[in-house]
Amino acid sequence: MAEGHFYTIVIWEVRAGARASDLEELTRNGILPQYKEVPGVLSVKLFRIQEGEDVNKFMAMTIYESREAYNNWWAKGGQALLAWQQQNKAVVEKWVDTATPARRHNMTLLIDAEFPPGTPKINFTPEN
């Protein structure tokens, strides 16, 4: 990703009686197809949190080209946004039936450093 990209992150908790696999399948077969149509969306990611206070919850991340792209769609999408929401209403309803949001964060990427294969590393041998 690049500096200036805008991220939305939502921590989701699977509702009682729902299965985590339902959320994963819904993301693959419902959320991804609908979000690839949204102007400015670069990526959608779903993580299962494995440690800490949110263990066994999920983090959904959507990456937009910029804050402006996010605002243009969600605040100024007009008829295109309304049509998109109506077209995808069943997916959104099933998602909300499966999980409940625990927290939401919106953020802008400031620094993005990558270390490609071949980057010199410390010679390290794990101790027993």
C-alpha positions in Angstrom: 0.0 0.0 0.0 1.1 3.6 -0.3 1.3 6.6 1.9 -2.0 8.5 2.0 -4.2 5.4 1.6 -7.2 5.5 4.0 -8.1 2.5 6.1 -11.3 1.5 7.9 -10.9 -1.2 10.6 -13.8 -2.8 12.4 -13.5 -5.4 15.1 -16.4 -7.8 14.8 -17.6 -10.4 17.4 -19.5 -13.4 16.1 -23.0 -13.5 17.6 -24.1 -16.4 19.8 -25.3 -19.3 17.6 -23.4 -18.1 14.5 -20.1 -19.7 13.4 -16.9 -18.1 12.5 -16.8 -20.0 9.3 -20.1 -18.3 8.3 -18.3 -14.9 8.6 -15.4 -16.1 6.5 -17.7 -17.5 3.8 -19.8 -14.4 3.7 -16.7 -12.3 3.3 -15.4 -14.4 0.4 -18.7 -14.8 -1.4 -20.6 -11.6 -0.5 -18.4 -8.8 0.8 -15.6 -9.2 -1.7 -17.8 -9.2 -4.8 -19.7 -6.2 -3.6 -16.7 -4.1 -2.5 -14.7 -4.6 -5.7 -17.4 -2.5 -7.4 -16.8 0.5 -5.0 -14.8 3.4 -6.5 -11.6 3.9 -4.6 -11.5 0.6 -2.8 -8.1 -1.1 -3.2 -8.3 -4.0 -0.9 -10.5 -5.8 1.7 -9.0 -8.0 4.3 -10.4 -10.2 7.1 -8.2 -11.3 10.1 -9.0 -13.6 13.0 -7.5 -12.1 16.2 -5.5 -14.8 18.0 -4.2 -13.0 21.0 -5.0 -10.3 23.5 -8.4 -8.8 24.7 -10.1 -9.4 21.3 -9.0 -13.1 20.9 -11.4 -15.0 18.6 -12.9 -11.8 17.2 -12.3 -10.6 13.6 -10.8 -7.5 12.2 -12.2 -6.4 8.9 -10.0 -3.9 7.0 -10.9 -1.9 3.9 -8.3 0.1 2.2 -9.2 3.1 0.0 -7.1 5.2 -2.3 -7.5 8.2 0.0 -9.8 9.7 2.6 -11.3 11.7 -0.2 -12.2 8.5 -2.1 -13.8 7.1 1.1 -15.8 10.4 1.6 -16.8 10.6 -2.0 -18.4 7.2 -1.9 -20.0 7.1 1.6 -21.0 10.8 1.9 -21.5 11.8 -1.7 -22.3 8.6 -3.5 -25.8 9.7 -4.3 -27.9 7.4 -6.5 -25.0 5.1 -7.2 -24.5 4.5 -3.5 -28.3 4.0 -2.9 -28.5 1.5 -5.8 -25.4 -0.4 -4.5 -26.8 -0.6 -1.0 -30.1 -1.9 -2.2 -28.4 -4.4 -4.5 -26.3 -5.7 -1.6 -28.9 -5.4 1.2 -29.2 -9.2 1.7 -25.4 -9.6 2.2 -25.2 -6.7 4.7 -28.2 -8.1 6.7 -26.7 -11.6 6.8 -23.4 -10.0 8.0 -25.1 -8.1 10.8 -27.0 -11.3 11.8 -23.7 -13.1 12.0 -21.5 -10.6 13.8 -21.8 -7.4 15.8 -19.3 -4.5 15.7 -17.1 -4.1 18.8 -15.0 -1.1 17.7 -14.3 0.9 14.6 -11.2 2.9 13.6 -10.5 5.1 10.6 -6.9 6.0 9.8 -4.6 7.3 7.1 -1.3 5.5 6.3 1.7 7.7 7.1 4.6 5.4 6.5 4.8 2.2 4.6 8.2 0.5 4.6 8.8 -2.8 2.9 11.8 -5.1 3.3 11.9 -7.3 0.2 13.6 -10.8 0.2 17.3 -10.4 0.2 17.4 -7.5 2.6 20.3 -8.2 5.0 19.1 -9.5 8.4 20.7 -10.3 11.8 22.2 -13.8 11.9 19.9 -15.3 14.5 19.6 -18.8 16.0 16.7 -19.4 18.5 17.8 -20.5 22.0 16.4 -23.7 23.4 
